[in-house]
Amino acid sequence: MQGTVATYNPLTRSGTLLLDDGDEIAFGAPAFDASGLRLLRPGQRVRVEHDESGQVSRVTLPTFQ
């Protein structure tokens, strides 16, 4: 699933994403930390991965595997 960064707080390493279907979801520091990224910018395209419970488990750039 892909979306766009709506907000990102570098101090807490968390933020919100606007998904392509119009839903807005939050992600926490563990999802950001799992990405290997250093920073996200509002408006940046990302790929979102979920765990079995439906929580965001990883936020990466669409070009990352």
PDB file of N, CA, C and O in Angstrom, chain B, residues numbered from 101:
ATOM      1  N   MET B 101       0.844  -1.154   0.000  1.00  0.00           N
ATOM      2  CA  MET B 101       0.000   0.000   0.000  1.00  0.00           C
ATOM      3  C   MET B 101       0.903   1.234   0.000  1.00  0.00           C
ATOM      4  O   MET B 101       1.971   1.224   0.610  1.00  0.00           O
ATOM      5  N   GLN B 102       0.472   2.293  -0.684  1.00  0.00           N
ATOM      6  CA  GLN B 102       1.257   3.517  -0.727  1.00  0.00           C
ATOM      7  C   GLN B 102       0.435   4.706  -0.259  1.00  0.00           C
ATOM      8  O   GLN B 102      -0.795   4.667  -0.237  1.00  0.00           O
ATOM      9  N   GLY B 103       1.142   5.759   0.112  1.00  0.00           N
ATOM     10  CA  GLY B 103       0.500   6.977   0.556  1.00  0.00           C
ATOM     11  C   GLY B 103       1.489   8.126   0.562  1.00  0.00           C
ATOM     12  O   GLY B 103       2.586   8.035   0.010  1.00  0.00           O
ATOM     13  N   THR B 104       1.078   9.202   1.197  1.00  0.00           N
ATOM     14  CA  THR B 104       1.862  10.426   1.261  1.00  0.00           C
ATOM     15  C   THR B 104       2.014  10.837   2.719  1.00  0.00           C
ATOM     16  O   THR B 104       1.068  10.734   3.499  1.00  0.00           O
ATOM     17  N   VAL B 105       3.195  11.298   3.084  1.00  0.00           N
ATOM     18  CA  VAL B 105       3.432  11.768   4.451  1.00  0.00           C
ATOM     19  C   VAL B 105       2.614  13.038   4.668  1.00  0.00           C
ATOM     20  O   VAL B 105       2.784  14.022   3.948  1.00  0.00           O
ATOM     21  N   ALA B 106       1.728  13.015   5.661  1.00  0.00           N
ATOM     22  CA  ALA B 106       0.940  14.194   6.020  1.00  0.00           C
ATOM     23  C   ALA B 106       1.686  14.999   7.081  1.00  0.00           C
ATOM     24  O   ALA B 106       1.819  16.218   6.969  1.00  0.00           O
ATOM     25  N   THR B 107       2.171  14.305   8.110  1.00  0.00           N
ATOM     26  CA  THR B 107       2.949  14.964   9.165  1.00  0.00           C
ATOM     27  C   THR B 107       4.071  14.037   9.589  1.00  0.00           C
ATOM     28  O   THR B 107       3.958  12.815   9.484  1.00  0.00           O
ATOM     29  N   TYR B 108       5.153  14.629  10.069  1.00  0.00           N
ATOM     30  CA  TYR B 108       6.255  13.851  10.628  1.00  0.00           C
ATOM     31  C   TYR B 108       6.963  14.694  11.672  1.00  0.00           C
ATOM     32  O   TYR B 108       7.325  15.841  11.409  1.00  0.00           O
ATOM     33  N   ASN B 109       7.163  14.126  12.862  1.00  0.00           N
ATOM     34  CA  ASN B 109       7.867  14.795  13.951  1.00  0.00           C
ATOM     35  C   ASN B 109       9.207  14.090  14.154  1.00  0.00           C
ATOM     36  O   ASN B 109       9.230  12.955  14.631  1.00  0.00           O
ATOM     37  N   PRO B 110      10.329  14.736  13.802  1.00  0.00           N
ATOM     38  CA  PRO B 110      11.625  14.076  13.939  1.00  0.00           C
ATOM     39  C   PRO B 110      12.025  13.798  15.394  1.00  0.00           C
ATOM     40  O   PRO B 110      12.851  12.920  15.646  1.00  0.00           O
ATOM     41  N   LEU B 111      11.461  14.522  16.337  1.00  0.00           N
ATOM     42  CA  LEU B 111      11.791  14.282  17.747  1.00  0.00           C
ATOM     43  C   LEU B 111      11.185  12.974  18.251  1.00  0.00           C
ATOM     44  O   LEU B 111      11.827  12.231  18.993  1.00  0.00           O
ATOM     45  N   THR B 112       9.952  12.699  17.847  1.00  0.00           N
ATOM     46  CA  THR B 112       9.285  11.467  18.278  1.00  0.00           C
ATOM     47  C   THR B 112       9.385  10.359  17.231  1.00  0.00           C
ATOM     48  O   THR B 112       9.051   9.207  17.507  1.00  0.00           O
ATOM     49  N   ARG B 113       9.844  10.709  16.033  1.00  0.00           N
ATOM     50  CA  ARG B 113       9.965   9.784  14.906  1.00  0.00           C
ATOM     51  C   ARG B 113       8.617   9.153  14.564  1.00  0.00           C
ATOM     52  O   ARG B 113       8.558   7.977  14.206  1.00  0.00           O
ATOM     53  N   SER B 114       7.554   9.913  14.671  1.00  0.00           N
ATOM     54  CA  SER B 114       6.208   9.427  14.377  1.00  0.00           C
ATOM     55  C   SER B 114       5.483  10.458  13.517  1.00  0.00           C
ATOM     56  O   SER B 114       5.935  11.593  13.362  1.00  0.00           O
ATOM     57  N   GLY B 115       4.362  10.041  12.968  1.00  0.00           N
ATOM     58  CA  GLY B 115       3.608  10.973  12.139  1.00  0.00           C
ATOM     59  C   GLY B 115       2.334  10.350  11.624  1.00  0.00           C
ATOM     60  O   GLY B 115       1.857   9.344  12.149  1.00  0.00           O
ATOM     61  N   THR B 116       1.780  10.973  10.572  1.00  0.00           N
ATOM     62  CA  THR B 116       0.565  10.477   9.943  1.00  0.00           C
ATOM     63  C   THR B 116       0.782  10.395   8.440  1.00  0.00           C
ATOM     64  O   THR B 116       1.575  11.135   7.858  1.00  0.00           O
ATOM     65  N   LEU B 117       0.047   9.469   7.834  1.00  0.00           N
ATOM     66  CA  LEU B 117       0.111   9.252   6.393  1.00  0.00           C
ATOM     67  C   LEU B 117      -1.282   9.355   5.807  1.00  0.00           C
ATOM     68  O   LEU B 117      -2.259   8.929   6.423  1.00  0.00           O
ATOM     69  N   LEU B 118      -1.368   9.923   4.614  1.00  0.00           N
ATOM     70  CA  LEU B 118      -2.617   9.951   3.867  1.00  0.00           C
ATOM     71  C   LEU B 118      -2.493   8.880   2.792  1.00  0.00           C
ATOM     72  O   LEU B 118      -1.706   9.013   1.855  1.00  0.00           O
ATOM     73  N   LEU B 119      -3.273   7.823   2.936  1.00  0.00           N
ATOM     74  CA  LEU B 119      -3.209   6.704   2.005  1.00  0.00           C
ATOM     75  C   LEU B 119      -3.891   7.066   0.687  1.00  0.00           C
ATOM     76  O   LEU B 119      -4.689   8.001   0.628  1.00  0.00           O
ATOM     77  N   ASP B 120      -3.574   6.329  -0.351  1.00  0.00           N
ATOM     78  CA  ASP B 120      -4.143   6.594  -1.670  1.00  0.00           C
ATOM     79  C   ASP B 120      -5.661   6.456  -1.697  1.00  0.00           C
ATOM     80  O   ASP B 120      -6.323   7.061  -2.540  1.00  0.00           O
ATOM     81  N   ASP B 121      -6.220   5.659  -0.774  1.00  0.00           N
ATOM     82  CA  ASP B 121      -7.680   5.505  -0.731  1.00  0.00           C
ATOM     83  C   ASP B 121      -8.365   6.611   0.079  1.00  0.00           C
ATOM     84  O   ASP B 121      -9.585   6.595   0.242  1.00  0.00           O
ATOM     85  N   GLY B 122      -7.574   7.582   0.592  1.00  0.00           N
ATOM     86  CA  GLY B 122      -8.131   8.714   1.325  1.00  0.00           C
ATOM     87  C   GLY B 122      -8.096   8.570   2.832  1.00  0.00           C
ATOM     88  O   GLY B 122      -8.353   9.539   3.547  1.00  0.00           O
ATOM     89  N   ASP B 123      -7.783   7.374   3.337  1.00  0.00           N
ATOM     90  CA  ASP B 123      -7.698   7.165   4.786  1.00  0.00           C
ATOM     91  C   ASP B 123      -6.426   7.803   5.335  1.00  0.00           C
ATOM     92  O   ASP B 123      -5.397   7.837   4.661  1.00  0.00           O
ATOM     93  N   GLU B 124      -6.504   8.299   6.543  1.00  0.00           N
ATOM     94  CA  GLU B 124      -5.332   8.823   7.242  1.00  0.00           C
ATOM     95  C   GLU B 124      -4.994   7.866   8.380  1.00  0.00           C
ATOM     96  O   GLU B 124      -5.859   7.503   9.178  1.00  0.00           O
ATOM     97  N   ILE B 125      -3.719   7.459   8.445  1.00  0.00           N
ATOM     98  CA  ILE B 125      -3.296   6.555   9.505  1.00  0.00           C
ATOM     99  C   ILE B 125      -2.055   7.113  10.185  1.00  0.00           C
ATOM    100  O   ILE B 125      -1.284   7.864   9.587  1.00  0.00           O
ATOM    101  N   ALA B 126      -1.879   6.737  11.435  1.00  0.00           N
ATOM    102  CA  ALA B 126      -0.719   7.168  12.214  1.00  0.00           C
ATOM    103  C   ALA B 126       0.331   6.064  12.217  1.00  0.00           C
ATOM    104  O   ALA B 126       0.009   4.881  12.101  1.00  0.00           O
ATOM    105  N   PHE B 127       1.579   6.465  12.352  1.00  0.00           N
ATOM    106  CA  PHE B 127       2.653   5.497  12.536  1.00  0.00           C
ATOM    107  C   PHE B 127       3.533   5.977  13.679  1.00  0.00           C
ATOM    108  O   PHE B 127       3.699   7.178  13.894  1.00  0.00           O
ATOM    109  N   GLY B 128       4.088   5.024  14.403  1.00  0.00           N
ATOM    110  CA  GLY B 128       4.932   5.333  15.547  1.00  0.00           C
ATOM    111  C   GLY B 128       6.411   5.165  15.233  1.00  0.00           C
ATOM    112  O   GLY B 128       6.788   4.787  14.123  1.00  0.00           O
ATOM    113  N   ALA B 129       7.231   5.447  16.217  1.00  0.00           N
ATOM    114  CA  ALA B 129       8.685   5.353  16.068  1.00  0.00           C
ATOM    115  C   ALA B 129       9.142   3.969  15.627  1.00  0.00           C
ATOM    116  O   ALA B 129      10.048   3.889  14.797  1.00  0.00           O
ATOM    117  N   PRO B 130       8.572   2.872  16.130  1.00  0.00           N
ATOM    118  CA  PRO B 130       9.048   1.554  15.671  1.00  0.00           C
ATOM    119  C   PRO B 130       8.891   1.357  14.161  1.00  0.00           C
ATOM    120  O   PRO B 130       9.760   0.751  13.533  1.00  0.00           O
ATOM    121  N   ALA B 131       7.809   1.852  13.570  1.00  0.00           N
ATOM    122  CA  ALA B 131       7.604   1.724  12.120  1.00  0.00           C
ATOM    123  C   ALA B 131       8.628   2.560  11.366  1.00  0.00           C
ATOM    124  O   ALA B 131       9.139   2.131  10.332  1.00  0.00           O
ATOM    125  N   PHE B 132       8.928   3.743  11.872  1.00  0.00           N
ATOM    126  CA  PHE B 132       9.949   4.575  11.231  1.00  0.00           C
ATOM    127  C   PHE B 132      11.321   3.946  11.405  1.00  0.00           C
ATOM    128  O   PHE B 132      12.096   3.890  10.450  1.00  0.00           O
ATOM    129  N   ASP B 133      11.634   3.478  12.592  1.00  0.00           N
ATOM    130  CA  ASP B 133      12.943   2.873  12.856  1.00  0.00           C
ATOM    131  C   ASP B 133      13.185   1.643  11.982  1.00  0.00           C
ATOM    132  O   ASP B 133      14.320   1.382  11.585  1.00  0.00           O
ATOM    133  N   ALA B 134      12.131   0.887  11.680  1.00  0.00           N
ATOM    134  CA  ALA B 134      12.266  -0.306  10.847  1.00  0.00           C
ATOM    135  C   ALA B 134      12.566   0.038   9.394  1.00  0.00           C
ATOM    136  O   ALA B 134      12.973  -0.828   8.620  1.00  0.00           O
ATOM    137  N   SER B 135      12.368   1.297   9.022  1.00  0.00           N
ATOM    138  CA  SER B 135      12.549   1.690   7.627  1.00  0.00           C
ATOM    139  C   SER B 135      14.005   1.870   7.223  1.00  0.00           C
ATOM    140  O   SER B 135      14.354   1.690   6.056  1.00  0.00           O
ATOM    141  N   GLY B 136      14.856   2.224   8.183  1.00  0.00           N
ATOM    142  CA  GLY B 136      16.237   2.535   7.853  1.00  0.00           C
ATOM    143  C   GLY B 136      16.416   3.951   7.330  1.00  0.00           C
ATOM    144  O   GLY B 136      17.523   4.334   6.954  1.00  0.00           O
ATOM    145  N   LEU B 137      15.350   4.727   7.302  1.00  0.00           N
ATOM    146  CA  LEU B 137      15.422   6.113   6.839  1.00  0.00           C
ATOM    147  C   LEU B 137      15.890   7.029   7.961  1.00  0.00           C
ATOM    148  O   LEU B 137      15.840   6.669   9.137  1.00  0.00           O
ATOM    149  N   ARG B 138      16.340   8.209   7.583  1.00  0.00           N
ATOM    150  CA  ARG B 138      16.743   9.200   8.583  1.00  0.00           C
ATOM    151  C   ARG B 138      15.707  10.294   8.773  1.00  0.00           C
ATOM    152  O   ARG B 138      15.639  10.911   9.836  1.00  0.00           O
ATOM    153  N   LEU B 139      14.902  10.537   7.749  1.00  0.00           N
ATOM    154  CA  LEU B 139      13.974  11.666   7.778  1.00  0.00           C
ATOM    155  C   LEU B 139      12.844  11.422   6.789  1.00  0.00           C
ATOM    156  O   LEU B 139      13.033  10.757   5.771  1.00  0.00           O
ATOM    157  N   LEU B 140      11.690  11.954   7.088  1.00  0.00           N
ATOM    158  CA  LEU B 140      10.574  12.008   6.152  1.00  0.00           C
ATOM    159  C   LEU B 140      10.132  13.460   6.023  1.00  0.00           C
ATOM    160  O   LEU B 140      10.242  14.241   6.967  1.00  0.00           O
ATOM    161  N   ARG B 141       9.635  13.807   4.852  1.00  0.00           N
ATOM    162  CA  ARG B 141       9.141  15.165   4.612  1.00  0.00           C
ATOM    163  C   ARG B 141       7.657  15.112   4.260  1.00  0.00           C
ATOM    164  O   ARG B 141       7.233  14.204   3.544  1.00  0.00           O
ATOM    165  N   PRO B 142       6.855  16.063   4.748  1.00  0.00           N
ATOM    166  CA  PRO B 142       5.454  16.119   4.323  1.00  0.00           C
ATOM    167  C   PRO B 142       5.379  16.188   2.799  1.00  0.00           C
ATOM    168  O   PRO B 142       6.131  16.923   2.160  1.00  0.00           O
ATOM    169  N   GLY B 143       4.462  15.414   2.234  1.00  0.00           N
ATOM    170  CA  GLY B 143       4.301  15.358   0.793  1.00  0.00           C
ATOM    171  C   GLY B 143       5.094  14.242   0.128  1.00  0.00           C
ATOM    172  O   GLY B 143       4.901  13.959  -1.055  1.00  0.00           O
ATOM    173  N   GLN B 144       5.986  13.607   0.884  1.00  0.00           N
ATOM    174  CA  GLN B 144       6.822  12.537   0.337  1.00  0.00           C
ATOM    175  C   GLN B 144       6.003  11.255   0.166  1.00  0.00           C
ATOM    176  O   GLN B 144       5.208  10.903   1.038  1.00  0.00           O
ATOM    177  N   ARG B 145       6.199  10.560  -0.960  1.00  0.00           N
ATOM    178  CA  ARG B 145       5.529   9.289  -1.209  1.00  0.00           C
ATOM    179  C   ARG B 145       6.217   8.184  -0.426  1.00  0.00           C
ATOM    180  O   ARG B 145       7.445   8.135  -0.365  1.00  0.00           O
ATOM    181  N   VAL B 146       5.433   7.299   0.169  1.00  0.00           N
ATOM    182  CA  VAL B 146       5.971   6.186   0.942  1.00  0.00           C
ATOM    183  C   VAL B 146       5.169   4.920   0.676  1.00  0.00           C
ATOM    184  O   VAL B 146       4.030   4.963   0.210  1.00  0.00           O
ATOM    185  N   ARG B 147       5.797   3.796   0.986  1.00  0.00           N
ATOM    186  CA  ARG B 147       5.131   2.497   0.973  1.00  0.00           C
ATOM    187  C   ARG B 147       4.898   2.105   2.425  1.00  0.00           C
ATOM    188  O   ARG B 147       5.778   2.296   3.265  1.00  0.00           O
ATOM    189  N   VAL B 148       3.741   1.568   2.725  1.00  0.00           N
ATOM    190  CA  VAL B 148       3.351   1.231   4.092  1.00  0.00           C
ATOM    191  C   VAL B 148       3.189  -0.280   4.215  1.00  0.00           C
ATOM    192  O   VAL B 148       2.519  -0.910   3.396  1.00  0.00           O
ATOM    193  N   GLU B 149       3.804  -0.852   5.239  1.00  0.00           N
ATOM    194  CA  GLU B 149       3.635  -2.274   5.523  1.00  0.00           C
ATOM    195  C   GLU B 149       2.932  -2.413   6.874  1.00  0.00           C
ATOM    196  O   GLU B 149       3.188  -1.651   7.807  1.00  0.00           O
ATOM    197  N   HIS B 150       2.038  -3.407   6.958  1.00  0.00           N
ATOM    198  CA  HIS B 150       1.269  -3.664   8.182  1.00  0.00           C
ATOM    199  C   HIS B 150       1.660  -5.006   8.774  1.00  0.00           C
ATOM    200  O   HIS B 150       2.081  -5.919   8.064  1.00  0.00           O
ATOM    201  N   ASP B 151       1.510  -5.112  10.109  1.00  0.00           N
ATOM    202  CA  ASP B 151       1.707  -6.417  10.751  1.00  0.00           C
ATOM    203  C   ASP B 151       0.371  -7.162  10.770  1.00  0.00           C
ATOM    204  O   ASP B 151      -0.620  -6.677  10.224  1.00  0.00           O
ATOM    205  N   GLU B 152       0.346  -8.326  11.389  1.00  0.00           N
ATOM    206  CA  GLU B 152      -0.859  -9.147  11.413  1.00  0.00           C
ATOM    207  C   GLU B 152      -2.041  -8.487  12.119  1.00  0.00           C
ATOM    208  O   GLU B 152      -3.199  -8.792  11.834  1.00  0.00           O
ATOM    209  N   SER B 153      -1.732  -7.581  13.043  1.00  0.00           N
ATOM    210  CA  SER B 153      -2.815  -6.915  13.767  1.00  0.00           C
ATOM    211  C   SER B 153      -3.347  -5.682  13.038  1.00  0.00           C
ATOM    212  O   SER B 153      -4.300  -5.053  13.496  1.00  0.00           O
ATOM    213  N   GLY B 154      -2.730  -5.334  11.898  1.00  0.00           N
ATOM    214  CA  GLY B 154      -3.181  -4.172  11.138  1.00  0.00           C
ATOM    215  C   GLY B 154      -2.442  -2.897  11.459  1.00  0.00           C
ATOM    216  O   GLY B 154      -2.706  -1.864  10.844  1.00  0.00           O
ATOM    217  N   GLN B 155      -1.516  -2.939  12.413  1.00  0.00           N
ATOM    218  CA  GLN B 155      -0.726  -1.761  12.766  1.00  0.00           C
ATOM    219  C   GLN B 155       0.384  -1.540  11.738  1.00  0.00           C
ATOM    220  O   GLN B 155       0.904  -2.494  11.161  1.00  0.00           O
ATOM    221  N   VAL B 156       0.737  -0.284  11.516  1.00  0.00           N
ATOM    222  CA  VAL B 156       1.828   0.034  10.600  1.00  0.00           C
ATOM    223  C   VAL B 156       3.118  -0.499  11.199  1.00  0.00           C
ATOM    224  O   VAL B 156       3.481  -0.136  12.318  1.00  0.00           O
ATOM    225  N   SER B 157       3.814  -1.357  10.461  1.00  0.00           N
ATOM    226  CA  SER B 157       5.046  -1.952  10.970  1.00  0.00           C
ATOM    227  C   SER B 157       6.293  -1.370  10.321  1.00  0.00           C
ATOM    228  O   SER B 157       7.391  -1.486  10.865  1.00  0.00           O
ATOM    229  N   ARG B 158       6.126  -0.742   9.152  1.00  0.00           N
ATOM    230  CA  ARG B 158       7.277  -0.186   8.441  1.00  0.00           C
ATOM    231  C   ARG B 158       6.815   0.836   7.422  1.00  0.00           C
ATOM    232  O   ARG B 158       5.828   0.625   6.718  1.00  0.00           O
ATOM    233  N   VAL B 159       7.535   1.945   7.349  1.00  0.00           N
ATOM    234  CA  VAL B 159       7.277   2.995   6.367  1.00  0.00           C
ATOM    235  C   VAL B 159       8.563   3.175   5.568  1.00  0.00           C
ATOM    236  O   VAL B 159       9.592   3.548   6.132  1.00  0.00           O
ATOM    237  N   THR B 160       8.518   2.916   4.261  1.00  0.00           N
ATOM    238  CA  THR B 160       9.716   3.018   3.432  1.00  0.00           C
ATOM    239  C   THR B 160       9.406   3.820   2.171  1.00  0.00           C
ATOM    240  O   THR B 160       8.253   4.138   1.878  1.00  0.00           O
ATOM    241  N   LEU B 161      10.460   4.131   1.446  1.00  0.00           N
ATOM    242  CA  LEU B 161      10.277   4.767   0.143  1.00  0.00           C
ATOM    243  C   LEU B 161       9.818   3.708  -0.850  1.00  0.00           C
ATOM    244  O   LEU B 161      10.216   2.549  -0.731  1.00  0.00           O
ATOM    245  N   PRO B 162       8.998   4.071  -1.818  1.00  0.00           N
ATOM    246  CA  PRO B 162       8.477   3.083  -2.769  1.00  0.00           C
ATOM    247  C   PRO B 162       9.579   2.328  -3.525  1.00  0.00           C
ATOM    248  O   PRO B 162       9.345   1.211  -3.987  1.00  0.00           O
ATOM    249  N   THR B 163      10.742   2.902  -3.655  1.00  0.00           N
ATOM    250  CA  THR B 163      11.832   2.251  -4.391  1.00  0.00           C
ATOM    251  C   THR B 163      12.615   1.264  -3.540  1.00  0.00           C
ATOM    252  O   THR B 163      13.398   0.484  -4.082  1.00  0.00           O
ATOM    253  N   PHE B 164      12.426   1.271  -2.199  1.00  0.00           N
ATOM    254  CA  PHE B 164      13.118   0.335  -1.306  1.00  0.00           C
ATOM    255  C   PHE B 164      12.401  -0.998  -1.285  1.00  0.00           C
ATOM    256  O   PHE B 164      11.186  -1.056  -1.475  1.00  0.00           O
ATOM    257  N   GLN B 165      13.142  -2.068  -1.054  1.00  0.00           N
ATOM    258  CA  GLN B 165      12.523  -3.389  -0.929  1.00  0.00           C
ATOM    259  C   GLN B 165      12.546  -3.851   0.489  1.00  0.00           C
ATOM    260  O   GLN B 165      12.068  -4.945   0.790  1.00  0.00           O
TER     261      GLN B 165
END
